[in-house]
Amino acid sequence: MGIFDKPRLKRSPRHNDNLPDDLWTKCPDCGDLIHTLDLKQNDLVCTCLL
């Protein structure tokens, strides 16, 4: 390997199969990401609307 050669790094997969797809929800009004449990506790109402 030469002085100016960078070592190749292995990329990890971006999608983790252990996480559910519906963990976060994006608010259509403000665009914030809201955790699904917080959204259920607020009766499916975003905190920007409170």
mmCIF file as Biopython writes it, N, C-alpha, C and O atoms, coordinates in Angstrom:
data_model
#
loop_
_atom_site.group_PDB
_atom_site.id
_atom_site.type_symbol
_atom_site.label_atom_id
_atom_site.label_alt_id
_atom_site.label_comp_id
_atom_site.label_asym_id
_atom_site.label_entity_id
_atom_site.label_seq_id
_atom_site.pdbx_PDB_ins_code
_atom_site.Cartn_x
_atom_site.Cartn_y
_atom_site.Cartn_z
_atom_site.occupancy
_atom_site.B_iso_or_equiv
_atom_site.auth_seq_id
_atom_site.auth_asym_id
_atom_site.pdbx_PDB_model_num
ATOM 1   N N  . MET A ? 1  ? 0.860   -1.164 0.000  1.0 0.0 1  A 1 
ATOM 2   C CA . MET A ? 1  ? 0.000   0.000  0.000  1.0 0.0 1  A 1 
ATOM 3   C C  . MET A ? 1  ? 0.905   1.226  0.000  1.0 0.0 1  A 1 
ATOM 4   O O  . MET A ? 1  ? 1.874   1.289  0.757  1.0 0.0 1  A 1 
ATOM 5   N N  . GLY A ? 2  ? 0.592   2.189  -0.841 1.0 0.0 2  A 1 
ATOM 6   C CA . GLY A ? 2  ? 1.372   3.414  -0.929 1.0 0.0 2  A 1 
ATOM 7   C C  . GLY A ? 2  ? 1.056   4.368  0.200  1.0 0.0 2  A 1 
ATOM 8   O O  . GLY A ? 2  ? 0.178   4.103  1.022  1.0 0.0 2  A 1 
ATOM 9   N N  . ILE A ? 3  ? 1.757   5.459  0.241  1.0 0.0 3  A 1 
ATOM 10  C CA . ILE A ? 3  ? 1.578   6.437  1.309  1.0 0.0 3  A 1 
ATOM 11  C C  . ILE A ? 3  ? 0.200   7.096  1.230  1.0 0.0 3  A 1 
ATOM 12  O O  . ILE A ? 3  ? -0.431  7.337  2.259  1.0 0.0 3  A 1 
ATOM 13  N N  . PHE A ? 4  ? -0.263  7.384  0.027  1.0 0.0 4  A 1 
ATOM 14  C CA . PHE A ? 4  ? -1.512  8.132  -0.133 1.0 0.0 4  A 1 
ATOM 15  C C  . PHE A ? 4  ? -2.726  7.264  -0.434 1.0 0.0 4  A 1 
ATOM 16  O O  . PHE A ? 4  ? -3.787  7.793  -0.765 1.0 0.0 4  A 1 
ATOM 17  N N  . ASP A ? 5  ? -2.599  5.975  -0.329 1.0 0.0 5  A 1 
ATOM 18  C CA . ASP A ? 5  ? -3.729  5.079  -0.561 1.0 0.0 5  A 1 
ATOM 19  C C  . ASP A ? 5  ? -4.569  4.973  0.709  1.0 0.0 5  A 1 
ATOM 20  O O  . ASP A ? 5  ? -4.044  4.791  1.807  1.0 0.0 5  A 1 
ATOM 21  N N  . LYS A ? 6  ? -5.880  5.090  0.534  1.0 0.0 6  A 1 
ATOM 22  C CA . LYS A ? 6  ? -6.785  4.935  1.679  1.0 0.0 6  A 1 
ATOM 23  C C  . LYS A ? 6  ? -7.230  3.482  1.752  1.0 0.0 6  A 1 
ATOM 24  O O  . LYS A ? 6  ? -7.493  2.866  0.720  1.0 0.0 6  A 1 
ATOM 25  N N  . PRO A ? 7  ? -7.319  2.926  2.958  1.0 0.0 7  A 1 
ATOM 26  C CA . PRO A ? 7  ? -7.826  1.556  3.064  1.0 0.0 7  A 1 
ATOM 27  C C  . PRO A ? 7  ? -9.325  1.526  2.769  1.0 0.0 7  A 1 
ATOM 28  O O  . PRO A ? 7  ? -10.050 2.463  3.102  1.0 0.0 7  A 1 
ATOM 29  N N  . ARG A ? 8  ? -9.772  0.466  2.156  1.0 0.0 8  A 1 
ATOM 30  C CA . ARG A ? 8  ? -11.196 0.294  1.854  1.0 0.0 8  A 1 
ATOM 31  C C  . ARG A ? 8  ? -11.933 -0.122 3.113  1.0 0.0 8  A 1 
ATOM 32  O O  . ARG A ? 8  ? -11.513 -1.049 3.805  1.0 0.0 8  A 1 
ATOM 33  N N  . LEU A ? 9  ? -13.013 0.548  3.407  1.0 0.0 9  A 1 
ATOM 34  C CA . LEU A ? 9  ? -13.824 0.224  4.567  1.0 0.0 9  A 1 
ATOM 35  C C  . LEU A ? 9  ? -15.063 -0.541 4.133  1.0 0.0 9  A 1 
ATOM 36  O O  . LEU A ? 9  ? -15.649 -0.254 3.090  1.0 0.0 9  A 1 
ATOM 37  N N  . LYS A ? 10 ? -15.453 -1.510 4.938  1.0 0.0 10 A 1 
ATOM 38  C CA . LYS A ? 10 ? -16.663 -2.272 4.642  1.0 0.0 10 A 1 
ATOM 39  C C  . LYS A ? 10 ? -17.866 -1.469 5.103  1.0 0.0 10 A 1 
ATOM 40  O O  . LYS A ? 10 ? -17.852 -0.890 6.189  1.0 0.0 10 A 1 
ATOM 41  N N  . ARG A ? 11 ? -18.891 -1.434 4.292  1.0 0.0 11 A 1 
ATOM 42  C CA . ARG A ? 11 ? -20.125 -0.736 4.657  1.0 0.0 11 A 1 
ATOM 43  C C  . ARG A ? 11 ? -21.046 -1.679 5.391  1.0 0.0 11 A 1 
ATOM 44  O O  . ARG A ? 11 ? -21.198 -2.844 5.023  1.0 0.0 11 A 1 
ATOM 45  N N  . SER A ? 12 ? -21.655 -1.159 6.429  1.0 0.0 12 A 1 
ATOM 46  C CA . SER A ? 12 ? -22.653 -1.946 7.137  1.0 0.0 12 A 1 
ATOM 47  C C  . SER A ? 12 ? -23.999 -1.735 6.453  1.0 0.0 12 A 1 
ATOM 48  O O  . SER A ? 12 ? -24.234 -0.692 5.844  1.0 0.0 12 A 1 
ATOM 49  N N  . PRO A ? 13 ? -24.872 -2.720 6.552  1.0 0.0 13 A 1 
ATOM 50  C CA . PRO A ? 13 ? -26.189 -2.538 5.916  1.0 0.0 13 A 1 
ATOM 51  C C  . PRO A ? 13 ? -26.955 -1.401 6.584  1.0 0.0 13 A 1 
ATOM 52  O O  . PRO A ? 13 ? -26.923 -1.254 7.806  1.0 0.0 13 A 1 
ATOM 53  N N  . ARG A ? 14 ? -27.637 -0.605 5.783  1.0 0.0 14 A 1 
ATOM 54  C CA . ARG A ? 14 ? -28.365 0.552  6.304  1.0 0.0 14 A 1 
ATOM 55  C C  . ARG A ? 14 ? -29.665 0.152  6.982  1.0 0.0 14 A 1 
ATOM 56  O O  . ARG A ? 14 ? -30.107 0.826  7.913  1.0 0.0 14 A 1 
ATOM 57  N N  . HIS A ? 15 ? -30.266 -0.899 6.545  1.0 0.0 15 A 1 
ATOM 58  C CA . HIS A ? 15 ? -31.555 -1.306 7.087  1.0 0.0 15 A 1 
ATOM 59  C C  . HIS A ? 15 ? -31.332 -2.460 8.062  1.0 0.0 15 A 1 
ATOM 60  O O  . HIS A ? 15 ? -30.760 -3.489 7.703  1.0 0.0 15 A 1 
ATOM 61  N N  . ASN A ? 16 ? -31.788 -2.275 9.284  1.0 0.0 16 A 1 
ATOM 62  C CA . ASN A ? 16 ? -31.679 -3.303 10.297 1.0 0.0 16 A 1 
ATOM 63  C C  . ASN A ? 16 ? -32.997 -4.076 10.323 1.0 0.0 16 A 1 
ATOM 64  O O  . ASN A ? 16 ? -34.065 -3.483 10.476 1.0 0.0 16 A 1 
ATOM 65  N N  . ASP A ? 17 ? -32.923 -5.371 10.177 1.0 0.0 17 A 1 
ATOM 66  C CA . ASP A ? 17 ? -34.139 -6.189 10.123 1.0 0.0 17 A 1 
ATOM 67  C C  . ASP A ? 17 ? -34.814 -6.326 11.483 1.0 0.0 17 A 1 
ATOM 68  O O  . ASP A ? 17 ? -35.967 -6.751 11.555 1.0 0.0 17 A 1 
ATOM 69  N N  . ASN A ? 18 ? -34.110 -5.970 12.575 1.0 0.0 18 A 1 
ATOM 70  C CA . ASN A ? 18 ? -34.695 -6.114 13.899 1.0 0.0 18 A 1 
ATOM 71  C C  . ASN A ? 18 ? -35.646 -4.980 14.253 1.0 0.0 18 A 1 
ATOM 72  O O  . ASN A ? 18 ? -36.457 -5.133 15.166 1.0 0.0 18 A 1 
ATOM 73  N N  . LEU A ? 19 ? -35.573 -3.856 13.567 1.0 0.0 19 A 1 
ATOM 74  C CA . LEU A ? 19 ? -36.418 -2.706 13.878 1.0 0.0 19 A 1 
ATOM 75  C C  . LEU A ? 19 ? -37.718 -2.754 13.077 1.0 0.0 19 A 1 
ATOM 76  O O  . LEU A ? 19 ? -37.694 -3.066 11.886 1.0 0.0 19 A 1 
ATOM 77  N N  . PRO A ? 20 ? -38.837 -2.453 13.703 1.0 0.0 20 A 1 
ATOM 78  C CA . PRO A ? 20 ? -40.096 -2.429 12.947 1.0 0.0 20 A 1 
ATOM 79  C C  . PRO A ? 20 ? -40.154 -1.196 12.036 1.0 0.0 20 A 1 
ATOM 80  O O  . PRO A ? 20 ? -39.526 -0.174 12.312 1.0 0.0 20 A 1 
ATOM 81  N N  . ASP A ? 21 ? -40.911 -1.312 10.961 1.0 0.0 21 A 1 
ATOM 82  C CA . ASP A ? 21 ? -41.019 -0.227 9.986  1.0 0.0 21 A 1 
ATOM 83  C C  . ASP A ? 21 ? -41.850 0.945  10.500 1.0 0.0 21 A 1 
ATOM 84  O O  . ASP A ? 21 ? -41.650 2.077  10.059 1.0 0.0 21 A 1 
ATOM 85  N N  . ASP A ? 22 ? -42.773 0.698  11.417 1.0 0.0 22 A 1 
ATOM 86  C CA . ASP A ? 22 ? -43.679 1.746  11.880 1.0 0.0 22 A 1 
ATOM 87  C C  . ASP A ? 22 ? -43.252 2.321  13.230 1.0 0.0 22 A 1 
ATOM 88  O O  . ASP A ? 22 ? -44.111 2.687  14.033 1.0 0.0 22 A 1 
ATOM 89  N N  . LEU A ? 23 ? -41.966 2.408  13.496 1.0 0.0 23 A 1 
ATOM 90  C CA . LEU A ? 23 ? -41.474 2.922  14.764 1.0 0.0 23 A 1 
ATOM 91  C C  . LEU A ? 23 ? -41.618 4.440  14.837 1.0 0.0 23 A 1 
ATOM 92  O O  . LEU A ? 23 ? -41.871 4.984  15.912 1.0 0.0 23 A 1 
ATOM 93  N N  . TRP A ? 24 ? -41.461 5.119  13.720 1.0 0.0 24 A 1 
ATOM 94  C CA . TRP A ? 24 ? -41.563 6.578  13.654 1.0 0.0 24 A 1 
ATOM 95  C C  . TRP A ? 24 ? -42.620 6.962  12.632 1.0 0.0 24 A 1 
ATOM 96  O O  . TRP A ? 24 ? -42.825 6.262  11.640 1.0 0.0 24 A 1 
ATOM 97  N N  . THR A ? 25 ? -43.288 8.081  12.883 1.0 0.0 25 A 1 
ATOM 98  C CA . THR A ? 25 ? -44.295 8.616  11.973 1.0 0.0 25 A 1 
ATOM 99  C C  . THR A ? 25 ? -43.973 10.082 11.719 1.0 0.0 25 A 1 
ATOM 100 O O  . THR A ? 25 ? -43.626 10.820 12.641 1.0 0.0 25 A 1 
ATOM 101 N N  . LYS A ? 26 ? -44.091 10.497 10.464 1.0 0.0 26 A 1 
ATOM 102 C CA . LYS A ? 26 ? -43.818 11.891 10.118 1.0 0.0 26 A 1 
ATOM 103 C C  . LYS A ? 26 ? -45.120 12.673 10.095 1.0 0.0 26 A 1 
ATOM 104 O O  . LYS A ? 26 ? -46.090 12.267 9.455  1.0 0.0 26 A 1 
ATOM 105 N N  . CYS A ? 27 ? -45.133 13.807 10.807 1.0 0.0 27 A 1 
ATOM 106 C CA . CYS A ? 27 ? -46.318 14.654 10.855 1.0 0.0 27 A 1 
ATOM 107 C C  . CYS A ? 27 ? -46.487 15.353 9.506  1.0 0.0 27 A 1 
ATOM 108 O O  . CYS A ? 27 ? -45.535 15.950 9.004  1.0 0.0 27 A 1 
ATOM 109 N N  . PRO A ? 28 ? -47.682 15.289 8.910  1.0 0.0 28 A 1 
ATOM 110 C CA . PRO A ? 28 ? -47.883 15.950 7.617  1.0 0.0 28 A 1 
ATOM 111 C C  . PRO A ? 28 ? -47.905 17.474 7.726  1.0 0.0 28 A 1 
ATOM 112 O O  . PRO A ? 28 ? -47.645 18.157 6.735  1.0 0.0 28 A 1 
ATOM 113 N N  . ASP A ? 29 ? -48.210 18.028 8.908  1.0 0.0 29 A 1 
ATOM 114 C CA . ASP A ? 29 ? -48.281 19.482 9.066  1.0 0.0 29 A 1 
ATOM 115 C C  . ASP A ? 29 ? -46.910 20.112 9.308  1.0 0.0 29 A 1 
ATOM 116 O O  . ASP A ? 29 ? -46.500 21.016 8.580  1.0 0.0 29 A 1 
ATOM 117 N N  . CYS A ? 30 ? -46.199 19.629 10.339 1.0 0.0 30 A 1 
ATOM 118 C CA . CYS A ? 30 ? -44.930 20.272 10.701 1.0 0.0 30 A 1 
ATOM 119 C C  . CYS A ? 30 ? -43.716 19.525 10.163 1.0 0.0 30 A 1 
ATOM 120 O O  . CYS A ? 30 ? -42.632 20.104 10.088 1.0 0.0 30 A 1 
ATOM 121 N N  . GLY A ? 31 ? -43.866 18.247 9.783  1.0 0.0 31 A 1 
ATOM 122 C CA . GLY A ? 31 ? -42.766 17.481 9.232  1.0 0.0 31 A 1 
ATOM 123 C C  . GLY A ? 31 ? -41.871 16.838 10.281 1.0 0.0 31 A 1 
ATOM 124 O O  . GLY A ? 31 ? -40.853 16.242 9.927  1.0 0.0 31 A 1 
ATOM 125 N N  . ASP A ? 32 ? -42.218 16.941 11.558 1.0 0.0 32 A 1 
ATOM 126 C CA . ASP A ? 32 ? -41.421 16.333 12.623 1.0 0.0 32 A 1 
ATOM 127 C C  . ASP A ? 32 ? -41.632 14.823 12.650 1.0 0.0 32 A 1 
ATOM 128 O O  . ASP A ? 32 ? -42.700 14.323 12.298 1.0 0.0 32 A 1 
ATOM 129 N N  . LEU A ? 33 ? -40.590 14.105 13.076 1.0 0.0 33 A 1 
ATOM 130 C CA . LEU A ? 33 ? -40.717 12.675 13.294 1.0 0.0 33 A 1 
ATOM 131 C C  . LEU A ? 33 ? -41.179 12.447 14.726 1.0 0.0 33 A 1 
ATOM 132 O O  . LEU A ? 33 ? -40.597 12.978 15.672 1.0 0.0 33 A 1 
ATOM 133 N N  . ILE A ? 34 ? -42.224 11.656 14.872 1.0 0.0 34 A 1 
ATOM 134 C CA . ILE A ? 34 ? -42.823 11.403 16.173 1.0 0.0 34 A 1 
ATOM 135 C C  . ILE A ? 34 ? -42.759 9.909  16.437 1.0 0.0 34 A 1 
ATOM 136 O O  . ILE A ? 34 ? -43.126 9.104  15.581 1.0 0.0 34 A 1 
ATOM 137 N N  . HIS A ? 35 ? -42.292 9.542  17.624 1.0 0.0 35 A 1 
ATOM 138 C CA . HIS A ? 35 ? -42.263 8.131  17.997 1.0 0.0 35 A 1 
ATOM 139 C C  . HIS A ? 35 ? -43.692 7.629  18.100 1.0 0.0 35 A 1 
ATOM 140 O O  . HIS A ? 35 ? -44.569 8.335  18.598 1.0 0.0 35 A 1 
ATOM 141 N N  . THR A ? 36 ? -43.927 6.424  17.635 1.0 0.0 36 A 1 
ATOM 142 C CA . THR A ? 36 ? -45.275 5.877  17.574 1.0 0.0 36 A 1 
ATOM 143 C C  . THR A ? 36 ? -45.925 5.785  18.950 1.0 0.0 36 A 1 
ATOM 144 O O  . THR A ? 36 ? -47.124 6.030  19.082 1.0 0.0 36 A 1 
ATOM 145 N N  . LEU A ? 37 ? -45.152 5.436  19.971 1.0 0.0 37 A 1 
ATOM 146 C CA . LEU A ? 37 ? -45.731 5.357  21.321 1.0 0.0 37 A 1 
ATOM 147 C C  . LEU A ? 37 ? -46.175 6.731  21.817 1.0 0.0 37 A 1 
ATOM 148 O O  . LEU A ? 37 ? -47.222 6.845  22.454 1.0 0.0 37 A 1 
ATOM 149 N N  . ASP A ? 38 ? -45.393 7.776  21.532 1.0 0.0 38 A 1 
ATOM 150 C CA . ASP A ? 38 ? -45.793 9.128  21.912 1.0 0.0 38 A 1 
ATOM 151 C C  . ASP A ? 38 ? -47.063 9.544  21.176 1.0 0.0 38 A 1 
ATOM 152 O O  . ASP A ? 38 ? -47.942 10.192 21.746 1.0 0.0 38 A 1 
ATOM 153 N N  . LEU A ? 39 ? -47.145 9.169  19.923 1.0 0.0 39 A 1 
ATOM 154 C CA . LEU A ? 39 ? -48.317 9.511  19.123 1.0 0.0 39 A 1 
ATOM 155 C C  . LEU A ? 39 ? -49.572 8.821  19.662 1.0 0.0 39 A 1 
ATOM 156 O O  . LEU A ? 39 ? -50.645 9.421  19.711 1.0 0.0 39 A 1 
ATOM 157 N N  . LYS A ? 40 ? -49.429 7.566  20.063 1.0 0.0 40 A 1 
ATOM 158 C CA . LYS A ? 40 ? -50.575 6.849  20.629 1.0 0.0 40 A 1 
ATOM 159 C C  . LYS A ? 40 ? -50.985 7.434  21.968 1.0 0.0 40 A 1 
ATOM 160 O O  . LYS A ? 40 ? -52.176 7.492  22.272 1.0 0.0 40 A 1 
ATOM 161 N N  . GLN A ? 41 ? -50.020 7.873  22.782 1.0 0.0 41 A 1 
ATOM 162 C CA . GLN A ? 41 ? -50.343 8.481  24.067 1.0 0.0 41 A 1 
ATOM 163 C C  . GLN A ? 41 ? -51.048 9.821  23.898 1.0 0.0 41 A 1 
ATOM 164 O O  . GLN A ? 41 ? -51.831 10.221 24.760 1.0 0.0 41 A 1 
ATOM 165 N N  . ASN A ? 42 ? -50.779 10.521 22.792 1.0 0.0 42 A 1 
ATOM 166 C CA . ASN A ? 42 ? -51.422 11.803 22.513 1.0 0.0 42 A 1 
ATOM 167 C C  . ASN A ? 42 ? -52.681 11.634 21.666 1.0 0.0 42 A 1 
ATOM 168 O O  . ASN A ? 42 ? -53.144 12.592 21.047 1.0 0.0 42 A 1 
ATOM 169 N N  . ASP A ? 43 ? -53.228 10.439 21.637 1.0 0.0 43 A 1 
ATOM 170 C CA . ASP A ? 43 ? -54.451 10.137 20.864 1.0 0.0 43 A 1 
ATOM 171 C C  . ASP A ? 43 ? -54.283 10.488 19.391 1.0 0.0 43 A 1 
ATOM 172 O O  . ASP A ? 43 ? -55.171 11.083 18.780 1.0 0.0 43 A 1 
ATOM 173 N N  . LEU A ? 44 ? -53.132 10.113 18.825 1.0 0.0 44 A 1 
ATOM 174 C CA . LEU A ? 44 ? -52.792 10.301 17.412 1.0 0.0 44 A 1 
ATOM 175 C C  . LEU A ? 44 ? -52.801 11.766 16.995 1.0 0.0 44 A 1 
ATOM 176 O O  . LEU A ? 44 ? -53.155 12.093 15.863 1.0 0.0 44 A 1 
ATOM 177 N N  . VAL A ? 45 ? -52.405 12.656 17.923 1.0 0.0 45 A 1 
ATOM 178 C CA . VAL A ? 45 ? -52.329 14.083 17.649 1.0 0.0 45 A 1 
ATOM 179 C C  . VAL A ? 45 ? -50.883 14.508 17.848 1.0 0.0 45 A 1 
ATOM 180 O O  . VAL A ? 45 ? -50.284 14.209 18.881 1.0 0.0 45 A 1 
ATOM 181 N N  . CYS A ? 46 ? -50.322 15.201 16.874 1.0 0.0 46 A 1 
ATOM 182 C CA . CYS A ? 46 ? -48.944 15.696 16.961 1.0 0.0 46 A 1 
ATOM 183 C C  . CYS A ? 46 ? -48.846 16.806 18.021 1.0 0.0 46 A 1 
ATOM 184 O O  . CYS A ? 46 ? -49.812 17.527 18.272 1.0 0.0 46 A 1 
ATOM 185 N N  . THR A ? 47 ? -47.694 16.923 18.619 1.0 0.0 47 A 1 
ATOM 186 C CA . THR A ? 47 ? -47.494 17.945 19.645 1.0 0.0 47 A 1 
ATOM 187 C C  . THR A ? 47 ? -47.485 19.355 19.043 1.0 0.0 47 A 1 
ATOM 188 O O  . THR A ? 47 ? -47.659 20.329 19.776 1.0 0.0 47 A 1 
ATOM 189 N N  . CYS A ? 48 ? -47.287 19.486 17.745 1.0 0.0 48 A 1 
ATOM 190 C CA . CYS A ? 48 ? -47.326 20.815 17.128 1.0 0.0 48 A 1 
ATOM 191 C C  . CYS A ? 48 ? -48.754 21.353 17.085 1.0 0.0 48 A 1 
ATOM 192 O O  . CYS A ? 48 ? -48.956 22.564 16.989 1.0 0.0 48 A 1 
ATOM 193 N N  . LEU A ? 49 ? -49.733 20.473 17.154 1.0 0.0 49 A 1 
ATOM 194 C CA . LEU A ? 49 ? -51.132 20.885 17.097 1.0 0.0 49 A 1 
ATOM 195 C C  . LEU A ? 49 ? -51.745 21.113 18.469 1.0 0.0 49 A 1 
ATOM 196 O O  . LEU A ? 49 ? -52.895 21.540 18.574 1.0 0.0 49 A 1 
ATOM 197 N N  . LEU A ? 50 ? -50.979 20.831 19.529 1.0 0.0 50 A 1 
ATOM 198 C CA . LEU A ? 50 ? -51.510 21.005 20.887 1.0 0.0 50 A 1 
ATOM 199 C C  . LEU A ? 50 ? -51.344 22.424 21.365 1.0 0.0 50 A 1 
ATOM 200 O O  . LEU A ? 50 ? -51.735 22.748 22.486 1.0 0.0 50 A 1 
#
